[in-house]
Amino acid sequence: MTRSVPLKLGFIGYGTTARQVARGLDQEQAGGACIAAVLARHEVSDPPNGALVTTDRKRFLAEPLDLVIELAGQEAVRQHGESVLDAGHDFLIISIGVLADDALFDGLRAAAARSGARLMLPSGAIGGLDAIASAAIGGLDEVTITTRKPPDALATGTDQDAKLAGAATEPVLLYEGTTREAVRLFPANVNVAAAVSLAGIGFDRTYIRIYADPGVTRNTHEVQAKGWFGELTFKIMNTPTENPKTGRITALSVLKVIRNLRSPVSLVG
């Protein structure tokens, strides 16, 4: 496809982040691209102009899509991921915490290999992944993440965690341990941990502390890594969207991936 022809995008889900991406596309923040189809669980009240909106996966995948983007949560990846890749569509997922499920990840990789499609992972709500991935080649000794979010952003973990988070008047440590277990307990809140794990030394060797902190208004993540390369410390404080679990930068990371697909020059890590 020439760069003068807009990329045809398929969205799985049309919630807060999807609408942010759509606004960015309208403002031409990602080069030439348009939403051609949306796979939704329910009727969409404000569908993108000209886009097919359907609850039928076969109808959705029959469209000539250049890229399918998951914007609906981990269950959407489980339900539709292999089918998207088997149909030959490149697949960008934002709910990358789901890849802590080794069997699912293996299935997605196998589907991509069969069809020649690509499984694509954006940086999402974190940065520094290029440095971590580079450092991992030389060897990493340890990677730790400290996540602090306002209590309302974390009130959907385990029942006990929800009670602790909702009642917090000072920082409360909700979890400390491997990112694999954190993804299971906080599936809507730790895609950052999954991204760092995949870039570095994996889900079982990357450790995370999760705090419900009424003293913060932004979703805050601090990453520390040590290894043969030296030491790295990275901190990001994301302004949440209308959905307190998700930062504004998540949609921007999707727009960046789309833009890079069309640009003759792109920055690579």
C-alpha positions, 0 to 999 in steps of 0.5 A, a space after each residue: 500500500 502506498 502512503 497516499 492511501 489511508 490505513 484502514 483500521 479495525 477497532 475491537 471496542 469503542 470505549 474511552 481509549 478508543 474514542 481518544 484514538 478516534 479523536 487523534 485520527 480526526 486531528 491527523 495526529 497519526 498520518 493517513 488512517 481511518 476507522 473502517 470497522 468496529 467490533 463491539 459487544 453492544 450498540 455504539 451510540 456515536 459510531 465513527 463516520 463511515 465505519 461498519 459497526 457490528 457484533 459479528 466477528 466474521 463480518 468484522 474480519 471480512 473487511 479489508 483491514 490493514 490493522 486491528 486494534 484491541 481497545 476492550 480489555 483482556 477478555 477481548 484478546 482471549 475471545 478474538 486474538 487468534 481469529 484476528 491473526 489467522 485472518 491475516 490482520 496485524 493485531 495491536 493490543 493494549 491489554 498486554 497483561 493478558 500475555 502473562 498467560 503463557 498458553 494464550 501467548 503461545 497460541 497468538 504467536 502460533 497464529 501470527 506465524 501461520 498467517 504472516 501477520 504481526 502481533 504488535 505491543 505498544 508502549 502504553 502508559 510507560 516509557 523507557 521500554 527501548 532502554 530496558 529491552 536493550 539492557 536485557 540483551 547484555 543481561 539484567 539482574 533485577 527489575 522492579 516497579 512501584 505503582 501508585 494510583 488514586 484509590 478509585 483507580 484500584 478499587 476493582 482488584 480482589 474484594 479485600 483490596 477494593 475495601 482497602 483501596 476505597 477506605 485508604 486515607 494514607 498509602 496502602 500497599 495492596 500487593 508486592 510480588 511478581 508481575 505475573 500474579 499482579 496481572 491476575 489480581 489487577 488485570 485492568 491496572 498493571 499493563 505497565 508491569 506486563 510491558 516492562 516484563 516483556 521488554 526485560 526479564 519476564 513476568 516471574 523475575 520482574 517485581 512490583 509494588 502496588 499502592 492505593 495512594 490518596 496523596 496522588 492524583 496521577 497514575 504513577 509508575 517508577 521503574 528501576 533496573 540493574 544489570 551489566 549495562 549499569 542502572 536505570 530509573 524511570 518515573 512517569 506520572 500519567 494524567 487519567 482519562 475519564 476512566 481512572 484506570 487508564 492514562 491519556 498517554 495510552 491512546 497517544 501510544 496507539 497513535 504513535 504506532 499508527 503514525 510509524 506505520 505510515 512514516 518514511 522515518 521512524 525512531 527505533 529503540 
